[in-house]
Amino acid sequence: MAQRERETGFTRVRLGEIDSARSRHMWTRSSVHLADDLVVAGRWDGTVTAFERDSLEAAWEVEHPESAVTLATLGSDGALIVGGRGEEGVIAAYDLESGERRWTYETSADLGTPSQDSVFYLPYVVALETGTDTDTDTDGDEAPVLYAAARRYERDGEERRWHSTVYALDADGSVRWRYEADASPISIDLDSSGERLAVGYNRCMGDHDNGLVVLDTATGDLEWSWDPGTPGDRRVGDVSFVSGGNGDGDGGRIAVSSHGDKRGYLLGPGGAEQWGVDLAVETEIGDETLYAYPNHVHAAGDRIAFVTGNTYAVESRETEHRHPNEHRVAAFDREGELAWDAAVRGFVHGLAADDGTIVAPCAQNFRVRDPETHAVRWFDLESGAGGRERIDGIATAAAADGDTVAAIEEPVEYHDEGTTRGEYALRVGRSS
């Protein structure tokens, strides 16, 4: 079991051992989720622990068959959904009160098994969303539905391929429908009506040639698609329906961060571009042409916030300079005008959001290698006001519920220092 100790600021719960990250950011290895009165931590070794939110005492602990990299809650009866990265790409449901496993689904049945013994080749459940559907067989009660995106990569010489499936599953784990593509999904989002699911594809190397598809949640049929129209296989970094918008009957509006041209977009029904903004487009500094990927977007109320990642150069792997808009959160109003921006200072693995606040778990800045960048940062979506909890290690996952913030800390050892900073731990505190 994990060990808990009190610190100034957030409470820390030690999670055991994990290999230290290095200068460059690593793949997703951990997850965290806030559900009812619990804080749930998923670990790289497959351990899933549910802690009482108030005391942070362990309520139960189970061993997921694979690395527990995605978490979600399904239904009012309390099912914790865990998505894995491993030989089979396992999705499993656990009772939220006891941790008892209810069912499992192996995505490798659709994706195939890994072709090489490498983490990058393992089937990977990259995203989960939960919603409800009206089930006429239960007198109109709302039936929970799980949406999941899973992918597998393989390479044969110079040929690279992705296999992916987007699922709709019932509460008992049975599959309602599948949407398959030879592309790499990176993000999914459900609209407020529960009628449409947006899927963002990061890499398109085969026949599937659209960075965004919008699916009918009842059937899995394609309603419409959009693409930045840029050369190469890089397409979309993240997608977010505009909650609180005019999403009646047409799918509403969707914010998209584009890896293809490093811009942010607001799309209307059918994919009509309402506006686009430069985020970290190619910029010449000295003799270098630099850019950064817009990796995340969250849209709610009157604000759409985009977060950019690391600096890269067009002609070389290393860079002398940094892109002026790297590691930045920029929020725009619904007309596309900049409302506020702020520095996040390091690589953000994924955004968490709730109640008008966005939370950014900030990991290492491998070009600067400044430990002061290691923090959990949060921002009021409307105004940009916020705060931070600095940590010694790197923050790699976060969850938010009201003013409660939970994050995963992982240790890091910069390649040119030889010093291990931080540890594997759960951090829980408040943003206000």
C-alpha positions in Angstrom: 0.0 0.0 0.0 1.0 3.6 -0.6 2.4 5.7 2.3 0.9 9.1 3.1 2.6 12.1 4.6 1.6 15.7 5.2 3.5 18.6 3.5 3.1 22.3 3.2 0.5 22.8 0.5 -0.7 19.6 -1.1 -0.7 16.3 0.7 1.6 13.7 -0.8 1.0 9.9 -1.0 4.0 7.9 -2.0 3.3 5.4 -4.8 6.4 3.2 -4.8 9.0 3.0 -7.5 9.2 4.0 -11.1 12.2 4.6 -13.4 13.1 8.3 -13.4 12.2 10.4 -16.4 15.0 12.0 -18.3 15.5 15.3 -20.0 12.9 14.8 -22.8 9.4 14.0 -21.8 8.3 10.4 -21.6 5.2 8.6 -22.7 2.1 8.5 -20.5 2.9 6.2 -17.5 0.4 7.2 -14.9 -3.2 8.4 -14.4 -5.3 10.0 -11.8 -9.1 10.5 -11.4 -11.5 12.0 -8.9 -14.7 10.0 -8.5 -17.4 10.5 -5.8 -15.4 10.6 -2.5 -12.3 8.9 -3.9 -9.1 9.8 -5.5 -7.9 7.1 -7.8 -4.2 6.6 -8.9 -3.2 4.4 -11.8 0.4 3.3 -12.0 2.8 2.0 -14.6 3.1 -1.4 -12.9 -0.7 -1.8 -13.2 -1.6 -1.0 -9.6 -4.8 1.0 -9.2 -5.4 2.4 -5.7 -8.6 4.2 -4.6 -8.0 6.7 -1.7 -10.6 8.3 0.5 -10.6 11.9 -0.7 -10.7 13.5 2.8 -8.2 11.3 4.6 -6.2 9.9 1.7 -6.3 6.5 3.4 -6.4 3.6 0.9 -9.9 2.3 0.4 -9.0 -0.5 -2.0 -6.3 -1.6 -4.4 -6.3 -3.9 -7.4 -3.9 -5.0 -10.1 -4.9 -4.1 -13.6 -3.4 -6.5 -16.1 -1.4 -3.7 -17.7 -0.1 -0.2 -17.1 -3.1 1.8 -15.9 -2.8 4.9 -18.1 -6.4 6.1 -18.5 -9.3 6.3 -16.0 -13.0 7.3 -16.0 -16.2 6.8 -14.1 -19.2 5.1 -15.8 -22.7 5.2 -14.6 -24.5 6.1 -11.3 -23.9 2.7 -9.8 -20.1 3.4 -9.6 -17.9 1.6 -12.1 -14.3 2.7 -12.5 -13.0 2.2 -16.0 -9.3 1.6 -16.5 -7.6 1.7 -19.9 -4.3 -0.1 -20.3 -1.2 -0.1 -22.3 0.2 -3.6 -22.8 0.1 -6.8 -24.8 -3.7 -6.8 -25.0 -4.7 -3.1 -24.5 -7.2 -4.1 -21.8 -10.2 -2.0 -20.8 -11.7 -3.1 -17.5 -14.5 -2.0 -15.2 -14.1 -2.2 -11.4 -16.7 -1.6 -8.7 -16.0 1.8 -7.3 -16.8 0.8 -3.7 -14.9 -2.5 -3.5 -12.6 -2.6 -6.5 -14.0 -6.0 -7.6 -13.5 -6.5 -11.4 -16.8 -6.6 -13.3 -15.6 -7.2 -16.9 -12.6 -6.8 -19.3 -12.3 -6.2 -23.0 -9.1 -6.8 -24.9 -8.7 -4.2 -27.7 -5.9 -6.4 -29.3 -8.8 -8.5 -30.7 -9.4 -5.6 -33.0 -6.0 -3.9 -33.2 -3.8 -7.0 -33.4 -0.9 -7.9 -31.1 2.4 -6.0 -30.9 4.9 -6.7 -33.6 7.9 -5.8 -31.5 8.9 -5.9 -27.8 8.8 -2.2 -27.3 6.5 0.2 -25.4 5.7 2.1 -28.6 4.3 -1.0 -30.3 2.0 -2.0 -27.4 -1.8 -1.6 -27.8 -2.7 1.6 -26.0 -6.1 2.8 -24.7 -5.4 6.4 -25.2 -8.7 8.1 -24.3 -12.0 7.4 -22.4 -15.3 9.4 -22.3 -18.5 8.4 -20.6 -22.1 9.4 -21.3 -25.6 8.1 -21.2 -28.3 6.9 -23.6 -32.0 6.5 -23.2 -32.8 2.8 -23.0 -36.4 2.0 -23.7 -36.1 -1.4 -22.2 -35.6 0.1 -18.8 -38.6 2.5 -18.9 -36.6 5.4 -20.1 -33.8 5.2 -17.5 -30.5 6.6 -18.7 -28.2 3.8 -19.7 -24.4 4.5 -19.3 -22.2 4.3 -22.3 -18.4 4.1 -22.5 -16.5 5.6 -25.4 -12.9 4.5 -25.8 -10.1 5.1 -28.4 -7.3 2.5 -28.7 -4.4 2.3 -31.1 -1.4 0.2 -32.1 1.7 1.1 -34.0 4.0 -1.1 -36.1 6.9 -0.6 -38.5 8.3 -2.8 -41.2 11.4 -1.3 -42.7 10.4 2.2 -43.9 6.7 1.5 -43.8 4.9 2.7 -40.7 1.3 1.8 -39.9 -1.3 2.6 -37.2 -4.3 0.4 -36.4 -7.0 2.0 -34.3 -10.5 1.5 -33.1 -13.0 3.8 -31.4 -15.6 2.0 -29.3 -19.0 2.5 -27.8 -19.5 -0.1 -25.0 -22.5 -0.8 -22.7 -22.2 -0.9 -18.9 -21.6 -4.7 -19.1 -18.7 -4.4 -21.5 -20.6 -5.4 -24.6 -19.7 -3.5 -27.8 -22.4 -1.3 -29.4 -20.2 -0.3 -32.3 -16.7 0.2 -33.6 -15.1 2.8 -35.8 -11.8 1.6 -37.3 -9.1 3.5 -39.1 -5.5 3.2 -40.1 -4.6 6.4 -38.2 -3.6 7.3 -34.7 -6.4 8.7 -32.4 -5.1 11.1 -29.7 -8.3 12.6 -28.3 -12.0 12.1 -28.0 -14.8 14.4 -26.7 -18.5 14.0 -26.2 -20.9 16.8 -26.9 -23.3 18.0 -24.2 -26.3 16.3 -25.7 -24.5 13.0 -25.8 -25.4 12.6 -29.5 -22.0 13.2 -31.1 -18.4 12.1 -30.4 -15.5 14.0 -31.8 -12.3 12.0 -32.5 -9.0 13.7 -33.2 -6.3 11.9 -35.2 -2.7 12.9 -34.6 -1.0 10.8 -37.3 -2.6 9.9 -40.7 -0.3 7.6 -42.7 -2.8 5.4 -44.6 -6.2 5.7 -46.3 -7.7 7.6 -43.4 -6.9 11.2 -44.2 -8.9 13.4 -41.8 -7.6 14.9 -38.6 -11.1 15.1 -37.1 -14.2 13.0 -37.4 -17.5 13.5 -35.7 -19.5 10.3 -35.1 -23.2 9.7 -34.3 -23.1 8.1 -30.9 -26.2 5.9 -31.5 -24.7 4.2 -34.5 -21.0 5.1 -34.8 -21.6 6.4 -38.3 -19.6 9.3 -39.6 -21.5 12.6 -39.6 -18.7 14.9 -40.9 -15.0 15.3 -40.9 -12.3 18.1 -41.1 -8.6 18.3 -41.7 -6.1 21.2 -41.6 -5.1 20.3 -45.2 -1.4 20.4 -44.5 1.2 18.1 -46.1 2.7 15.2 -44.1 1.0 12.9 -41.5 0.7 15.4 -38.6 -2.9 16.5 -38.2 -4.7 17.2 -34.9 -3.5 17.5 -31.3 -6.7 17.7 -29.3 -10.5 18.4 -29.7 -13.1 20.0 -27.4 -16.8 20.6 -28.0 -17.7 24.1 -26.8 -19.9 23.4 -23.8 -22.6 25.9 -23.2 -22.8 26.7 -26.8 -25.5 26.4 -29.5 -25.1 22.7 -29.9 -28.7 21.8 -30.7 -29.2 19.3 -33.5 -26.0 20.0 -35.5 -23.2 19.0 -33.2 -22.5 22.5 -32.0 -19.0 24.0 -32.3 -15.7 22.3 -31.8 -12.3 23.7 -30.9 -9.3 22.0 -32.5 -5.6 22.3 -32.0 -3.8 21.6 -35.2 -0.5 19.8 -35.4 -0.5 20.3 -39.2 -0.1 24.0 -39.3 0.4 24.8 -35.5 -2.8 26.8 -35.3 -6.0 26.7 -33.3 -9.5 26.5 -34.9 -13.1 27.0 -34.0 -15.3 24.9 -36.3 -19.1 25.2 -36.8 -21.6 22.6 -37.8 -20.3 20.4 -40.6 -16.7 21.5 -40.1 -17.1 25.1 -41.3 -14.1 27.1 -40.1 -15.4 30.1 -38.0 -11.9 31.3 -37.2 -8.3 30.2 -36.9 -5.5 31.7 -34.8 -1.7 31.3 -35.0 -0.4 29.5 -31.9 3.2 28.4 -32.5 3.5 28.6 -36.3 6.9 28.4 -38.0 9.0 31.4 -37.0 12.5 32.4 -38.1 14.9 33.3 -35.2 18.5 33.7 -36.3 19.2 31.0 -38.9 16.6 28.6 -37.4 13.0 28.0 -38.4 11.2 27.1 -35.1 7.7 25.8 -34.2 5.9 24.1 -31.4 2.9 21.8 -31.4 -0.5 23.0 -30.0 -1.1 19.9 -27.9 -4.2 20.6 -25.9 -7.5 22.6 -26.1 -10.4 23.1 -23.7 -13.5 25.1 -24.5 -16.2 26.1 -22.1 -18.4 29.1 -21.6 -16.9 32.1 -23.5 -13.3 30.9 -23.6 -11.3 28.5 -25.6 -7.8 27.7 -24.2 -5.0 26.2 -26.2 -1.7 24.9 -24.7 1.5 24.6 -26.8 4.5 22.2 -26.2 8.2 22.0 -26.9 10.2 24.0 -29.4 11.4 22.1 -32.5 13.4 23.2 -35.6 12.5 22.5 -39.2 16.0 21.5 -40.2 17.6 20.0 -37.0 16.7 18.1 -33.9 18.6 20.5 -31.5 17.9 24.2 -31.4 19.8 27.2 -30.3 16.7 29.3 -29.7 13.2 28.8 -28.4 9.9 29.5 -30.1 8.4 32.6 -28.4 5.0 30.8 -27.9 6.3 27.4 -26.6 4.9 26.2 -23.3 2.1 28.8 -23.4 -1.6 28.7 -22.6 -3.6 31.2 -24.6 -7.4 31.7 -24.1 -9.6 33.3 -26.8 -13.1 34.5 -26.8 -15.7 33.1 -29.2 -14.9 35.6 -31.8 -11.2 34.5 -31.8 -9.8 37.5 -30.0 -7.1 36.8 -27.4 -8.5 37.2 -23.9 -5.4 36.3 -21.9 -2.2 34.2 -22.0 0.3 32.8 -19.6 3.4 30.6 -19.4 3.2 27.0 -18.3 7.0 26.8 -18.5 7.2 23.0 -19.2 5.7 20.2 -21.2 2.0 19.6 -20.3 1.0 15.9 -20.7 -2.8 16.7 -20.5 -5.3 19.2 -19.3 -7.8 18.7 -16.5 -10.8 21.0 -16.2 -13.8 21.6 -14.0 -16.0 24.4 -12.8 -14.3 27.1 -14.9 -10.8 26.1 -14.0 -8.1 24.3 -16.1 -5.3 22.4 -14.5 -2.0 21.9 -16.2 0.5 19.2 -14.9 3.8 20.7 -16.0 6.7 18.4 -16.6 10.3 19.1 -17.6 11.5 21.8 -20.0 14.3 19.8 -21.7 15.9 22.7 -23.4 16.2 24.9 -20.3 16.3 22.1 -17.6 15.1 24.4 -14.8 13.6 22.5 -11.9 11.4 25.6 -11.2 9.3 24.6 -14.2 8.1 21.5 -12.3 4.7 22.3 -11.0 0.9 21.8 -11.1 -0.5 25.1 -12.5 -4.2 26.1 -12.7 -6.0 29.0 -14.3 -9.4 30.5 -14.2 -10.7 30.0 -17.7 -12.5 33.4 -17.8 -9.8 35.6 -16.5 -6.5 33.7 -16.5 -6.0 34.2 -12.7 -4.5 31.1 -11.1 -1.9 29.5 -8.9 0.6 26.7 -8.7 1.9 23.9 -6.5 5.6 23.5 -7.2 7.0 20.0 -6.9 10.5 18.5 -7.0 9.7 15.9 -9.6 7.6 16.4 -12.7 3.8 16.5 -12.8 2.5 14.0 -15.5 -1.2 13.7 -14.9 -3.9 15.8 -13.2 -7.6 15.7 -12.3 -10.0 18.4 -11.1 -13.3 18.4 -9.3 -14.6 21.7 -8.0 -11.6 23.2 -6.2 -10.0 19.8 -5.5 -6.9 19.1 -7.6 -5.1 15.8 -7.8 -1.8 15.2 -9.7 0.8 12.5 -10.2 4.4 13.3 -9.5 7.2 11.2 -11.2 10.9 11.5 -10.4 13.2 13.0 -13.1 16.9 12.9 -13.7 18.3 15.4 -16.3 20.8 13.7 -18.5 23.5 16.3 -17.8 23.1 16.4 -14.0 22.9 12.9 -12.5 20.6 14.1 -9.7 17.2 12.5 -9.1 14.6 15.0 -8.3 11.2 14.1 -6.7 9.6 10.7 -6.4 6.6 8.7 -7.5 3.7 10.2 -5.6 0.1 11.3 -5.6 -0.5 15.0 -4.8 -3.8 16.3 -3.6 -4.8 19.8 -2.6 -7.1 22.8 -3.5 -6.9 25.5 -6.1 -8.6 28.0 -3.8 
